[in-house]
Amino acid sequence: MKMKTDAEREKEVDEYILKYSGLVKEKRGYNALLQLLHSGVLMNERLGVDDTVELCKILNHLKFDYEFISFGIKLKDNTKLHYYHRVMHPPKPIINEQTNNNQSKRDRRLGVGKEETGTRHWGENITARKNDPD
């Protein structure tokens, strides 16, 4: 299995952000986002203040890190690599065996989905009460 270089990961992040931004190609918002991804800086004069704020909303929705600078926005250091590892390929959760043991004890205690010899299942108790004459 070939390990990806940082440049390949950053390119993958660029493609991901552009795809899921919802912006239309050949429009100025898409081109401004493309400029931000390539240069790391986007000045307000490129889109205007209002549209830059709208672009920031898109970046917030995608959980992409940036920071405000005088007259624009800029990507934080290593934003793309952090995004790659945190959002696109997050670490797999570690399943704690003790949690599984506690869960199975809880299931046995409630009788959900478990059969114990000599006892009625909770569902059987309900139907038994319906069938019992008063």
C-alpha positions in Angstrom: 0.0 0.0 0.0 1.5 3.3 -1.1 1.5 6.1 1.4 0.3 9.4 0.1 2.5 12.4 0.3 1.4 15.6 1.9 1.0 17.3 -1.5 -1.3 14.5 -2.6 -3.4 14.8 0.6 -3.6 18.5 0.1 -4.8 18.1 -3.5 -7.4 15.6 -2.3 -8.6 18.1 0.3 -8.9 20.8 -2.4 -11.0 18.6 -4.6 -13.2 17.6 -1.7 -13.8 21.2 -0.6 -14.5 22.4 -4.1 -16.9 19.5 -4.7 -18.9 19.8 -1.4 -18.9 23.6 -1.3 -22.0 23.7 -3.6 -20.5 26.5 -5.7 -20.9 26.4 -9.4 -17.7 26.2 -11.6 -16.9 29.3 -13.6 -18.6 31.5 -11.1 -16.7 34.0 -9.0 -17.4 32.3 -5.7 -15.9 29.1 -6.9 -12.9 30.9 -8.4 -12.4 32.8 -5.2 -12.5 29.5 -3.2 -10.0 28.0 -5.7 -7.7 31.0 -5.1 -8.0 30.6 -1.3 -7.1 27.0 -1.6 -4.1 27.6 -3.8 -2.7 30.7 -2.3 -4.0 30.4 1.3 -5.2 34.0 1.3 -8.4 35.7 0.0 -8.7 39.4 0.2 -12.2 41.1 0.6 -11.7 43.1 -2.6 -11.9 39.8 -4.6 -15.5 39.1 -3.7 -16.6 42.1 -1.6 -17.2 41.9 2.2 -20.7 40.4 2.0 -19.8 37.6 -0.4 -16.6 36.9 1.6 -18.8 36.4 4.7 -21.0 34.1 2.7 -17.9 32.1 1.6 -16.9 31.9 5.3 -20.3 30.4 6.1 -19.6 27.7 3.5 -16.2 27.0 5.1 -17.7 26.8 8.5 -20.3 24.3 7.3 -17.5 22.2 5.8 -15.5 22.5 9.1 -12.6 24.0 7.3 -10.2 26.2 9.4 -9.4 29.7 8.4 -8.7 33.0 10.2 -9.6 36.6 9.6 -6.8 39.0 8.7 -6.9 42.7 7.8 -9.1 42.9 4.7 -9.6 39.2 4.1 -9.3 35.6 5.3 -6.3 33.2 5.4 -6.0 29.5 5.9 -4.4 28.5 9.2 -1.1 26.6 9.2 -1.5 23.0 8.1 -5.2 23.4 7.6 -5.4 21.0 4.7 -3.5 18.2 6.5 -5.5 18.6 9.6 -8.7 18.6 7.6 -7.6 15.4 5.8 -7.0 13.6 9.0 -9.8 15.0 11.1 -12.8 15.2 8.6 -12.0 13.1 5.5 -10.2 10.2 7.2 -10.9 10.4 11.0 -9.2 7.8 13.2 -11.3 4.7 13.9 -12.9 4.7 17.3 -11.3 2.3 19.8 -13.9 -0.1 21.2 -13.4 -0.6 24.9 -14.0 -4.3 25.9 -15.3 -3.2 29.3 -18.0 -1.1 27.6 -19.0 -4.2 25.6 -19.1 -6.3 28.8 -21.2 -3.7 30.6 -23.6 -3.5 27.6 -24.1 -7.3 27.5 -24.8 -7.4 31.2 -27.3 -4.7 30.7 -29.0 -6.6 27.9 -29.2 -9.7 30.1 -30.7 -7.7 32.9 -33.4 -6.2 30.7 -33.9 -9.5 28.8 -33.9 -7.7 25.5 -33.0 -10.2 22.8 -31.7 -12.8 25.3 -33.2 -16.0 26.3 -32.6 -17.4 29.7 -33.7 -20.9 30.5 -36.5 -21.2 32.9 -37.7 -17.6 32.7 -40.2 -15.9 30.4 -39.1 -13.3 28.0 -40.5 -9.8 28.6 -42.7 -10.1 25.5 -44.1 -13.4 26.7 -45.0 -11.8 30.0 -47.1 -9.2 28.1 -49.0 -11.8 26.1 -49.4 -13.9 29.1 -51.2 -11.1 30.9 -53.5 -10.5 28.0 -54.5 -14.1 27.9 -55.0 -14.5 31.6 -58.6 -14.4 32.7 -59.4 -11.7 35.2 
